[in-house]
């Protein structure tokens, strides 16, 4: 999803620079991209926290 959001953002930005797209479209596409990136990072953090939790349970005292 992130590559498509990046592509959409670049498309709207290019369109805006050519005066073929409205600036709000650029901002919306950028916000969508940032939100997807943020969700991805949160998912990675959560996944690694779970890995650490499981490893902590497997370590013998």
PDB file with one MODEL, atoms N, CA, C and O in Angstrom:
MODEL        1
ATOM      1  N   UNK A   1       0.814  -1.196   0.000  1.00  0.00           N
ATOM      2  CA  UNK A   1       0.000   0.000   0.000  1.00  0.00           C
ATOM      3  C   UNK A   1       0.861   1.265   0.000  1.00  0.00           C
ATOM      4  O   UNK A   1       0.505   2.274  -0.609  1.00  0.00           O
ATOM      5  N   UNK A   2       1.992   1.191   0.690  1.00  0.00           N
ATOM      6  CA  UNK A   2       2.850   2.375   0.761  1.00  0.00           C
ATOM      7  C   UNK A   2       3.374   2.776  -0.620  1.00  0.00           C
ATOM      8  O   UNK A   2       3.362   3.962  -0.949  1.00  0.00           O
ATOM      9  N   UNK A   3       3.834   1.820  -1.438  1.00  0.00           N
ATOM     10  CA  UNK A   3       4.300   2.237  -2.774  1.00  0.00           C
ATOM     11  C   UNK A   3       3.202   2.917  -3.602  1.00  0.00           C
ATOM     12  O   UNK A   3       3.474   3.878  -4.322  1.00  0.00           O
ATOM     13  N   UNK A   4       1.980   2.428  -3.503  1.00  0.00           N
ATOM     14  CA  UNK A   4       0.880   3.058  -4.247  1.00  0.00           C
ATOM     15  C   UNK A   4       0.581   4.454  -3.706  1.00  0.00           C
ATOM     16  O   UNK A   4       0.295   5.372  -4.474  1.00  0.00           O
ATOM     17  N   UNK A   5       0.645   4.612  -2.396  1.00  0.00           N
ATOM     18  CA  UNK A   5       0.403   5.924  -1.797  1.00  0.00           C
ATOM     19  C   UNK A   5       1.510   6.894  -2.197  1.00  0.00           C
ATOM     20  O   UNK A   5       1.248   8.065  -2.472  1.00  0.00           O
ATOM     21  N   UNK A   6       2.737   6.406  -2.228  1.00  0.00           N
ATOM     22  CA  UNK A   6       3.870   7.238  -2.672  1.00  0.00           C
ATOM     23  C   UNK A   6       3.676   7.652  -4.129  1.00  0.00           C
ATOM     24  O   UNK A   6       3.915   8.804  -4.491  1.00  0.00           O
ATOM     25  N   UNK A   7       3.244   6.713  -4.954  1.00  0.00           N
ATOM     26  CA  UNK A   7       3.009   6.989  -6.370  1.00  0.00           C
ATOM     27  C   UNK A   7       1.891   8.030  -6.534  1.00  0.00           C
ATOM     28  O   UNK A   7       2.008   8.950  -7.344  1.00  0.00           O
ATOM     29  N   UNK A   8       0.823   7.879  -5.769  1.00  0.00           N
ATOM     30  CA  UNK A   8      -0.290   8.835  -5.850  1.00  0.00           C
ATOM     31  C   UNK A   8       0.158  10.222  -5.429  1.00  0.00           C
ATOM     32  O   UNK A   8      -0.184  11.216  -6.070  1.00  0.00           O
ATOM     33  N   UNK A   9       0.923  10.285  -4.351  1.00  0.00           N
ATOM     34  CA  UNK A   9       1.425  11.581  -3.876  1.00  0.00           C
ATOM     35  C   UNK A   9       2.295  12.236  -4.945  1.00  0.00           C
ATOM     36  O   UNK A   9       2.129  13.417  -5.249  1.00  0.00           O
ATOM     37  N   UNK A  10       3.219  11.469  -5.512  1.00  0.00           N
ATOM     38  CA  UNK A  10       4.099  12.017  -6.547  1.00  0.00           C
ATOM     39  C   UNK A  10       3.296  12.463  -7.775  1.00  0.00           C
ATOM     40  O   UNK A  10       3.610  13.479  -8.395  1.00  0.00           O
ATOM     41  N   UNK A  11       2.267  11.697  -8.115  1.00  0.00           N
ATOM     42  CA  UNK A  11       1.428  12.049  -9.258  1.00  0.00           C
ATOM     43  C   UNK A  11       0.714  13.384  -9.021  1.00  0.00           C
ATOM     44  O   UNK A  11       0.709  14.253  -9.893  1.00  0.00           O
ATOM     45  N   UNK A  12       0.110  13.540  -7.836  1.00  0.00           N
ATOM     46  CA  UNK A  12      -0.585  14.789  -7.533  1.00  0.00           C
ATOM     47  C   UNK A  12       0.387  15.956  -7.427  1.00  0.00           C
ATOM     48  O   UNK A  12       0.076  17.063  -7.867  1.00  0.00           O
ATOM     49  N   UNK A  13       1.557  15.720  -6.850  1.00  0.00           N
ATOM     50  CA  UNK A  13       2.553  16.772  -6.724  1.00  0.00           C
ATOM     51  C   UNK A  13       3.027  17.225  -8.103  1.00  0.00           C
ATOM     52  O   UNK A  13       3.149  18.423  -8.362  1.00  0.00           O
ATOM     53  N   UNK A  14       3.287  16.278  -8.969  1.00  0.00           N
ATOM     54  CA  UNK A  14       3.678  16.614 -10.342  1.00  0.00           C
ATOM     55  C   UNK A  14       2.561  17.360 -11.055  1.00  0.00           C
ATOM     56  O   UNK A  14       2.807  18.341 -11.756  1.00  0.00           O
ATOM     57  N   UNK A  15       1.343  16.893 -10.872  1.00  0.00           N
ATOM     58  CA  UNK A  15       0.196  17.576 -11.474  1.00  0.00           C
ATOM     59  C   UNK A  15       0.049  18.995 -10.973  1.00  0.00           C
ATOM     60  O   UNK A  15      -0.254  19.908 -11.741  1.00  0.00           O
ATOM     61  N   UNK A  16       0.266  19.178  -9.672  1.00  0.00           N
ATOM     62  CA  UNK A  16       0.179  20.524  -9.103  1.00  0.00           C
ATOM     63  C   UNK A  16       1.258  21.421  -9.690  1.00  0.00           C
ATOM     64  O   UNK A  16       0.995  22.573 -10.035  1.00  0.00           O
ATOM     65  N   UNK A  17       2.470  20.893  -9.805  1.00  0.00           N
ATOM     66  CA  UNK A  17       3.565  21.695 -10.366  1.00  0.00           C
ATOM     67  C   UNK A  17       3.298  22.086 -11.816  1.00  0.00           C
ATOM     68  O   UNK A  17       3.775  23.119 -12.286  1.00  0.00           O
ATOM     69  N   UNK A  18       2.539  21.261 -12.515  1.00  0.00           N
ATOM     70  CA  UNK A  18       2.176  21.558 -13.905  1.00  0.00           C
ATOM     71  C   UNK A  18       0.854  22.321 -13.985  1.00  0.00           C
ATOM     72  O   UNK A  18       0.327  22.574 -15.068  1.00  0.00           O
ATOM     73  N   UNK A  19       0.338  22.677 -12.817  1.00  0.00           N
ATOM     74  CA  UNK A  19      -0.927  23.407 -12.697  1.00  0.00           C
ATOM     75  C   UNK A  19      -2.101  22.587 -13.234  1.00  0.00           C
ATOM     76  O   UNK A  19      -3.047  23.129 -13.804  1.00  0.00           O
ATOM     77  N   UNK A  20      -2.018  21.255 -13.038  1.00  0.00           N
ATOM     78  CA  UNK A  20      -3.085  20.369 -13.504  1.00  0.00           C
ATOM     79  C   UNK A  20      -3.806  19.684 -12.337  1.00  0.00           C
ATOM     80  O   UNK A  20      -4.726  18.896 -12.556  1.00  0.00           O
ATOM     81  N   UNK A  21      -3.399  19.977 -11.120  1.00  0.00           N
ATOM     82  CA  UNK A  21      -4.043  19.385  -9.940  1.00  0.00           C
ATOM     83  C   UNK A  21      -4.142  20.450  -8.852  1.00  0.00           C
ATOM     84  O   UNK A  21      -3.314  21.357  -8.772  1.00  0.00           O
ATOM     85  N   UNK A  22      -5.158  20.323  -8.029  1.00  0.00           N
ATOM     86  CA  UNK A  22      -5.358  21.276  -6.937  1.00  0.00           C
ATOM     87  C   UNK A  22      -4.465  20.922  -5.749  1.00  0.00           C
ATOM     88  O   UNK A  22      -4.189  19.750  -5.491  1.00  0.00           O
ATOM     89  N   UNK A  23      -4.022  21.946  -5.039  1.00  0.00           N
ATOM     90  CA  UNK A  23      -3.134  21.724  -3.899  1.00  0.00           C
ATOM     91  C   UNK A  23      -3.759  20.851  -2.813  1.00  0.00           C
ATOM     92  O   UNK A  23      -3.049  20.042  -2.216  1.00  0.00           O
ATOM     93  N   UNK A  24      -5.061  20.981  -2.530  1.00  0.00           N
ATOM     94  CA  UNK A  24      -5.649  20.091  -1.511  1.00  0.00           C
ATOM     95  C   UNK A  24      -5.488  18.606  -1.853  1.00  0.00           C
ATOM     96  O   UNK A  24      -5.354  17.777  -0.953  1.00  0.00           O
ATOM     97  N   UNK A  25      -5.500  18.269  -3.136  1.00  0.00           N
ATOM     98  CA  UNK A  25      -5.273  16.871  -3.527  1.00  0.00           C
ATOM     99  C   UNK A  25      -3.870  16.425  -3.136  1.00  0.00           C
ATOM    100  O   UNK A  25      -3.675  15.291  -2.697  1.00  0.00           O
ATOM    101  N   UNK A  26      -2.908  17.301  -3.294  1.00  0.00           N
ATOM    102  CA  UNK A  26      -1.516  16.999  -2.914  1.00  0.00           C
ATOM    103  C   UNK A  26      -1.442  16.757  -1.414  1.00  0.00           C
ATOM    104  O   UNK A  26      -0.833  15.785  -0.967  1.00  0.00           O
ATOM    105  N   UNK A  27      -2.053  17.627  -0.648  1.00  0.00           N
ATOM    106  CA  UNK A  27      -2.016  17.523   0.811  1.00  0.00           C
ATOM    107  C   UNK A  27      -2.711  16.247   1.285  1.00  0.00           C
ATOM    108  O   UNK A  27      -2.215  15.578   2.192  1.00  0.00           O
ATOM    109  N   UNK A  28      -3.836  15.905   0.693  1.00  0.00           N
ATOM    110  CA  UNK A  28      -4.557  14.688   1.072  1.00  0.00           C
ATOM    111  C   UNK A  28      -3.722  13.455   0.757  1.00  0.00           C
ATOM    112  O   UNK A  28      -3.630  12.539   1.575  1.00  0.00           O
ATOM    113  N   UNK A  29      -3.113  13.428  -0.423  1.00  0.00           N
ATOM    114  CA  UNK A  29      -2.266  12.289  -0.796  1.00  0.00           C
ATOM    115  C   UNK A  29      -1.060  12.186   0.127  1.00  0.00           C
ATOM    116  O   UNK A  29      -0.663  11.086   0.509  1.00  0.00           O
ATOM    117  N   UNK A  30      -0.478  13.321   0.487  1.00  0.00           N
ATOM    118  CA  UNK A  30       0.667  13.324   1.396  1.00  0.00           C
ATOM    119  C   UNK A  30       0.259  12.821   2.782  1.00  0.00           C
ATOM    120  O   UNK A  30       0.971  12.027   3.397  1.00  0.00           O
ATOM    121  N   UNK A  31      -0.882  13.286   3.259  1.00  0.00           N
ATOM    122  CA  UNK A  31      -1.366  12.838   4.569  1.00  0.00           C
ATOM    123  C   UNK A  31      -1.621  11.332   4.563  1.00  0.00           C
ATOM    124  O   UNK A  31      -1.259  10.641   5.515  1.00  0.00           O
ATOM    125  N   UNK A  32      -2.237  10.823   3.506  1.00  0.00           N
ATOM    126  CA  UNK A  32      -2.478   9.387   3.406  1.00  0.00           C
ATOM    127  C   UNK A  32      -1.170   8.609   3.432  1.00  0.00           C
ATOM    128  O   UNK A  32      -1.065   7.587   4.110  1.00  0.00           O
ATOM    129  N   UNK A  33      -0.178   9.090   2.699  1.00  0.00           N
ATOM    130  CA  UNK A  33       1.137   8.438   2.689  1.00  0.00           C
ATOM    131  C   UNK A  33       1.740   8.436   4.087  1.00  0.00           C
ATOM    132  O   UNK A  33       2.214   7.401   4.556  1.00  0.00           O
ATOM    133  N   UNK A  34       1.727   9.568   4.744  1.00  0.00           N
ATOM    134  CA  UNK A  34       2.306   9.663   6.088  1.00  0.00           C
ATOM    135  C   UNK A  34       1.580   8.762   7.083  1.00  0.00           C
ATOM    136  O   UNK A  34       2.213   8.134   7.932  1.00  0.00           O
ATOM    137  N   UNK A  35       0.257   8.697   6.980  1.00  0.00           N
ATOM    138  CA  UNK A  35      -0.510   7.843   7.890  1.00  0.00           C
ATOM    139  C   UNK A  35      -0.182   6.369   7.662  1.00  0.00           C
ATOM    140  O   UNK A  35      -0.060   5.607   8.622  1.00  0.00           O
ATOM    141  N   UNK A  36      -0.040   5.964   6.409  1.00  0.00           N
ATOM    142  CA  UNK A  36       0.338   4.577   6.116  1.00  0.00           C
ATOM    143  C   UNK A  36       1.727   4.262   6.643  1.00  0.00           C
ATOM    144  O   UNK A  36       1.953   3.192   7.209  1.00  0.00           O
ATOM    145  N   UNK A  37       2.657   5.189   6.460  1.00  0.00           N
ATOM    146  CA  UNK A  37       4.014   4.987   6.972  1.00  0.00           C
ATOM    147  C   UNK A  37       4.009   4.895   8.500  1.00  0.00           C
ATOM    148  O   UNK A  37       4.709   4.065   9.080  1.00  0.00           O
ATOM    149  N   UNK A  38       3.230   5.735   9.131  1.00  0.00           N
ATOM    150  CA  UNK A  38       3.132   5.724  10.587  1.00  0.00           C
ATOM    151  C   UNK A  38       2.524   4.414  11.080  1.00  0.00           C
ATOM    152  O   UNK A  38       3.015   3.831  12.046  1.00  0.00           O
ATOM    153  N   UNK A  39       1.478   3.952  10.437  1.00  0.00           N
ATOM    154  CA  UNK A  39       0.869   2.675  10.808  1.00  0.00           C
ATOM    155  C   UNK A  39       1.848   1.524  10.628  1.00  0.00           C
ATOM    156  O   UNK A  39       1.895   0.608  11.449  1.00  0.00           O
ATOM    157  N   UNK A  40       2.628   1.571   9.558  1.00  0.00           N
ATOM    158  CA  UNK A  40       3.620   0.527   9.291  1.00  0.00           C
ATOM    159  C   UNK A  40       4.670   0.491  10.400  1.00  0.00           C
ATOM    160  O   UNK A  40       5.019  -0.580  10.896  1.00  0.00           O
ATOM    161  N   UNK A  41       5.164   1.650  10.781  1.00  0.00           N
ATOM    162  CA  UNK A  41       6.170   1.720  11.842  1.00  0.00           C
ATOM    163  C   UNK A  41       5.577   1.229  13.163  1.00  0.00           C
ATOM    164  O   UNK A  41       6.238   0.497  13.900  1.00  0.00           O
ATOM    165  N   UNK A  42       4.361   1.616  13.465  1.00  0.00           N
ATOM    166  CA  UNK A  42       3.710   1.140  14.696  1.00  0.00           C
ATOM    167  C   UNK A  42       3.571  -0.384  14.689  1.00  0.00           C
ATOM    168  O   UNK A  42       3.763  -1.035  15.716  1.00  0.00           O
ATOM    169  N   UNK A  43       3.241  -0.940  13.540  1.00  0.00           N
ATOM    170  CA  UNK A  43       3.108  -2.401  13.418  1.00  0.00           C
ATOM    171  C   UNK A  43       4.449  -3.079  13.643  1.00  0.00           C
ATOM    172  O   UNK A  43       4.522  -4.108  14.315  1.00  0.00           O
ATOM    173  N   UNK A  44       5.509  -2.508  13.083  1.00  0.00           N
ATOM    174  CA  UNK A  44       6.848  -3.071  13.293  1.00  0.00           C
ATOM    175  C   UNK A  44       7.248  -3.022  14.766  1.00  0.00           C
ATOM    176  O   UNK A  44       7.791  -3.986  15.304  1.00  0.00           O
ATOM    177  N   UNK A  45       6.977  -1.903  15.402  1.00  0.00           N
ATOM    178  CA  UNK A  45       7.303  -1.765  16.825  1.00  0.00           C
ATOM    179  C   UNK A  45       6.549  -2.806  17.640  1.00  0.00           C
ATOM    180  O   UNK A  45       7.133  -3.474  18.494  1.00  0.00           O
ATOM    181  N   UNK A  46       5.266  -2.944  17.380  1.00  0.00           N
ATOM    182  CA  UNK A  46       4.448  -3.911  18.104  1.00  0.00           C
ATOM    183  C   UNK A  46       4.942  -5.331  17.875  1.00  0.00           C
ATOM    184  O   UNK A  46       5.024  -6.121  18.815  1.00  0.00           O
ATOM    185  N   UNK A  47       5.268  -5.654  16.638  1.00  0.00           N
ATOM    186  CA  UNK A  47       5.756  -7.000  16.322  1.00  0.00           C
ATOM    187  C   UNK A  47       7.056  -7.295  17.075  1.00  0.00           C
ATOM    188  O   UNK A  47       7.211  -8.374  17.647  1.00  0.00           O
ATOM    189  N   UNK A  48       7.980  -6.346  17.075  1.00  0.00           N
ATOM    190  CA  UNK A  48       9.251  -6.578  17.770  1.00  0.00           C
ATOM    191  C   UNK A  48       9.059  -6.631  19.291  1.00  0.00           C
ATOM    192  O   UNK A  48       9.761  -7.371  19.980  1.00  0.00           O
ATOM    193  N   UNK A  49       8.122  -5.857  19.803  1.00  0.00           N
ATOM    194  CA  UNK A  49       7.838  -5.942  21.235  1.00  0.00           C
ATOM    195  C   UNK A  49       7.316  -7.331  21.589  1.00  0.00           C
ATOM    196  O   UNK A  49       7.656  -7.873  22.641  1.00  0.00           O
ATOM    197  N   UNK A  50       6.499  -7.903  20.726  1.00  0.00           N
ATOM    198  CA  UNK A  50       5.980  -9.252  20.961  1.00  0.00           C
ATOM    199  C   UNK A  50       7.099 -10.290  20.882  1.00  0.00           C
ATOM    200  O   UNK A  50       7.115 -11.248  21.654  1.00  0.00           O
ATOM    201  N   UNK A  51       8.031 -10.100  19.952  1.00  0.00           N
ATOM    202  CA  UNK A  51       9.181 -11.006  19.852  1.00  0.00           C
ATOM    203  C   UNK A  51       9.981 -10.979  21.142  1.00  0.00           C
ATOM    204  O   UNK A  51      10.379 -12.023  21.659  1.00  0.00           O
ATOM    205  N   UNK A  52      10.214  -9.786  21.657  1.00  0.00           N
ATOM    206  CA  UNK A  52      10.968  -9.655  22.905  1.00  0.00           C
ATOM    207  C   UNK A  52      10.203 -10.301  24.055  1.00  0.00           C
ATOM    208  O   UNK A  52      10.805 -10.961  24.902  1.00  0.00           O
ATOM    209  N   UNK A  53       8.892 -10.122  24.096  1.00  0.00           N
ATOM    210  CA  UNK A  53       8.063 -10.737  25.135  1.00  0.00           C
ATOM    211  C   UNK A  53       8.166 -12.258  25.083  1.00  0.00           C
ATOM    212  O   UNK A  53       8.349 -12.904  26.115  1.00  0.00           O
ATOM    213  N   UNK A  54       8.051 -12.825  23.898  1.00  0.00           N
ATOM    214  CA  UNK A  54       8.112 -14.287  23.742  1.00  0.00           C
ATOM    215  C   UNK A  54       9.500 -14.796  24.103  1.00  0.00           C
ATOM    216  O   UNK A  54       9.626 -15.807  24.794  1.00  0.00           O
ATOM    217  N   UNK A  55      10.545 -14.109  23.645  1.00  0.00           N
ATOM    218  CA  UNK A  55      11.902 -14.532  23.983  1.00  0.00           C
ATOM    219  C   UNK A  55      12.137 -14.484  25.491  1.00  0.00           C
ATOM    220  O   UNK A  55      12.845 -15.323  26.047  1.00  0.00           O
ATOM    221  N   UNK A  56      11.537 -13.497  26.139  1.00  0.00           N
ATOM    222  CA  UNK A  56      11.666 -13.386  27.585  1.00  0.00           C
ATOM    223  C   UNK A  56      11.020 -14.571  28.302  1.00  0.00           C
ATOM    224  O   UNK A  56      11.480 -14.978  29.369  1.00  0.00           O
ATOM    225  N   UNK A  57       9.975 -15.115  27.728  1.00  0.00           N
ATOM    226  CA  UNK A  57       9.304 -16.268  28.311  1.00  0.00           C
ATOM    227  C   UNK A  57      10.083 -17.573  28.091  1.00  0.00           C
ATOM    228  O   UNK A  57       9.940 -18.533  28.849  1.00  0.00           O
ATOM    229  N   UNK A  58      10.901 -17.585  27.047  1.00  0.00           N
ATOM    230  CA  UNK A  58      11.621 -18.800  26.688  1.00  0.00           C
ATOM    231  C   UNK A  58      12.974 -18.928  27.385  1.00  0.00           C
ATOM    232  O   UNK A  58      13.552 -20.014  27.424  1.00  0.00           O
ATOM    233  N   UNK A  59      13.468 -17.851  27.922  1.00  0.00           N
ATOM    234  CA  UNK A  59      14.775 -17.873  28.571  1.00  0.00           C
ATOM    235  C   UNK A  59      14.661 -18.619  29.908  1.00  0.00           C
ATOM    236  O   UNK A  59      13.789 -18.322  30.725  1.00  0.00           O
ATOM    237  N   UNK A  60      15.553 -19.588  30.114  1.00  0.00           N
ATOM    238  CA  UNK A  60      15.534 -20.336  31.377  1.00  0.00           C
ATOM    239  C   UNK A  60      16.334 -19.552  32.415  1.00  0.00           C
ATOM    240  O   UNK A  60      17.385 -18.989  32.107  1.00  0.00           O
ATOM    241  N   UNK A  61      15.827 -19.523  33.643  1.00  0.00           N
ATOM    242  CA  UNK A  61      16.539 -18.786  34.704  1.00  0.00           C
ATOM    243  C   UNK A  61      17.816 -19.467  35.109  1.00  0.00           C
ATOM    244  O   UNK A  61      18.527 -18.975  35.985  1.00  0.00           O
TER     245      UNK A  61
ENDMDL
END
